[in-house]
């Protein structure tokens, strides 16, 4: 069975580490997708409320 403690791993060299630009890119991607998901859920709730006759 493989050992998952990481004891046999070789540390990443400077060239193999993700750059700060890539890290910021992932952060922005995750943020954007979460905002998009929130907008979709809010739109669905608004659609359900409108179809139930609840208007502003």
C-alpha positions as CSV (number, residue, x, y, z in Angstrom):
1,X,0.0,0.0,0.0
2,X,1.5,3.4,-0.9
3,X,2.6,5.7,1.9
4,X,0.7,9.0,1.8
5,X,2.7,10.8,4.4
6,X,4.9,12.6,1.8
7,X,8.1,11.3,3.3
8,X,9.4,10.0,-0.1
9,X,8.6,13.1,-2.0
10,X,11.2,15.3,-3.6
11,X,10.7,19.0,-2.8
12,X,9.7,21.2,-5.8
13,X,12.5,23.2,-7.3
14,X,12.2,26.9,-7.9
15,X,11.2,26.3,-11.6
16,X,8.5,23.8,-10.8
17,X,6.6,26.0,-8.2
18,X,3.5,27.8,-9.4
19,X,4.2,31.5,-10.0
20,X,2.2,34.1,-8.1
21,X,0.5,35.0,-11.3
22,X,-0.9,31.5,-11.7
23,X,-2.0,31.5,-8.0
24,X,-3.8,34.9,-8.5
25,X,-5.4,33.5,-11.7
26,X,-6.8,30.5,-9.8
27,X,-8.0,32.8,-7.0
28,X,-9.8,35.0,-9.5
29,X,-11.2,32.0,-11.4
30,X,-12.7,30.5,-8.2
31,X,-14.1,33.9,-7.1
32,X,-15.7,34.5,-10.5
33,X,-17.3,31.1,-10.6
34,X,-18.6,31.4,-7.1
35,X,-20.2,34.8,-8.0
36,X,-21.6,33.3,-11.1
37,X,-23.1,30.4,-9.2
38,X,-24.7,32.8,-6.7
39,X,-26.2,34.9,-9.5
40,X,-27.7,31.7,-11.0
41,X,-29.2,30.7,-7.7
42,X,-30.6,34.2,-7.1
43,X,-32.1,34.2,-10.6
44,X,-33.8,30.8,-10.0
45,X,-35.2,32.0,-6.7
46,X,-36.5,35.2,-8.4
47,X,-38.0,33.1,-11.2
48,X,-39.8,30.8,-8.7
49,X,-41.1,33.7,-6.7
50,X,-42.4,35.5,-9.8
51,X,-44.1,32.3,-11.0
52,X,-45.8,32.0,-7.6
53,X,-47.2,35.5,-8.0
54,X,-44.8,37.3,-5.7
55,X,-43.8,40.5,-7.3
56,X,-42.1,43.7,-6.1
